[in-house]
Amino acid sequence: MTHPKEGQIIAGKYRLDRPLSKGGMGAVWSATHTDLGMKVAVKLMEPHMAAHPEWRQRFAREAKAAGAIQSPHVVKVHDYGVDGDTPYLVMELLQGEDLGVRLRREHRLSLESTARIVLAIAKGLKRAHEAGVIHRDLKPANIFLTRADDDEIVQILDFGIARLTHGDPAEDRTETGVVLGSIRYMSPEQARGFKTADHRSDLWSLAVIAYRSLTGELPYDGVEAGDILVKLCTDPLPSAAEKLPTLAPALRRSLDQFFARALSRSPEERFQTARELADALCVLAGLEVEAPTTTSTPMASLPVGNNLVTNADTPIQDPTTTGTMPVPPRPPRLRVRQLPTSPSPRPPTSPPPSTAPLKDDSPAPATSQAHPQARRRRRRGHSRRRCAGSRLVRDEAADPPLPGSNVSAAETQ
């Protein structure tokens, strides 16, 4: 088995153009599909690693793990095989830079930029964990930043030491006490070689990437791996807010609380999913958090209860009498049906004012032989009192002045 060279043809169809990078397990080359003219990335296993069946199996597991994940935030695998004695893996060719290169150039990123990158990584991790894949080697060098039009796309690379939880347990030959990964980004349980490390170990690594991106420093660092391991398992978490003097005072405590949970040494006390972690950081950055996808129940399929509200004359269950009704996230416009009600009694109306003549409370004349003019005056006063009480107009024509009276025509009108 020889080392690859420029112009070499792999599997009869991939021509190696130039080397791109080199890792512990193999080298990545820019290549061209000779039949399609398509640019691809070809990862070739190092000869001394390919000589060991266990590492060949790990290389094959990387191809299987990456191929099982369908996400725009995970590098796409096009092909896998063995050319002679050299296993190879064909992936999409990305143009851009990895997060490690950017951090070395810019030292640290803003809270908003960090939250956007963490959110994209979390979306890829969510798909990976759903497919039963634990990456186990998340670090800035394995996060690639590329551009599509005006958008920046974040993708996860290198599933070389990934663990498949949905496959045959015998395929995972990692023994307890064997440490795989980058010590500065691995969780305490992974650093101790615990085989029980699960997907929450990836969440620890994602939190360390966020810490490094924001502060420009690692939470636990050292010269020797042993020193880092001791700090990782015993030292208190350094405050991220203290490393950011320009951070708004209202965010300082919240940011430290976020990292205290994300980098808890107990997996049970951490965020339990990648999206939960990313959403919490997005809230701190003031970014809009996407609502989780829910499956709404069709309105017509809901059980019939009391007819409170209808859509196209389809009754909807009344949750107050028949249980909890699933509520669609975006219900259509509904129209309200008026419930039949008993007619309300009319308020009592006051009886019409009486038109009967009011009782005359004036004192009776001393004698029955009262002067006619006095009787006329009493009659006029009685009529005025009746008008005031009944609000009726008195017809003076029906009661003309008596002969000999001194009442003028103007007074009678």
LINTA-V375499 format. One line per field, one symbol per residue. ss: DSSP state (2 for helix, 1 for strand, 0 for the rest). psi: psi as a letter, one per 30 degrees, with the letter a starting at -180 (. if undefined). burial: # if it has 9 or more other C-alpha atoms within 8 Angstrom, else .. A space follows every 50 residues. Layout:
BEGIN
ss = ???
psi = ???
burial = ???
END
This chain:
BEGIN
ss = 00000000110001111111110001111111100000111111102222 00222222222222222200000100111111100111111100011122 22222200002222222222222222222200110000022211111100 11111100000011000022200000000000000002222000000022 22222222222222200000000022222222220000002220000022 22222222222200002220000222222222222000000000000022 20000000111001100022220000000000001100000000000000 00000000000000000000022222222222222222220000022200 0000000022220
psi = klkllkfkkkggfjkkelkelkaffakkkklkjfefgkklkkkkkkefef fkeeeeeeeeeeeeeeffkjkfgkkkkelkakjcgjklkklkkkkbllee eeeeefellleeeeeeeeeeeeeeeeeeeeggkkeghklefgjkjlkjcg kkkkkkliheglkjffakfffjgklkfkkkajefflleeeffgkffkaff eeeeeeeeeeeeeefglkejlleleeeeeeeefeklkkkeeffifgkkef feeeeeeefeeehkfjefflkfleeeeeeeeeeefglkkkkkkljkkkef fklkbkiekkjhgjkkkjfffgakkkkkeiklklkkkkkklkkkkkkkkk lkkkgkklkjgkkllelfhlkeeeeeeeeeeeeeeeeeefhlkkjfffil klkflgkleeff.
burial = ........##..#####........#########....#########.## ....##.######.###.#...######.#.##..#######....#### ###...###..#.################.#################... ..#####.#######..............#..#.#######.###.#..# ################.####.....######.......##......... ######.#######.....################...........#... .#..#.#####...####.........#...................... ...................#....##.....##.###..#.......... .............
END
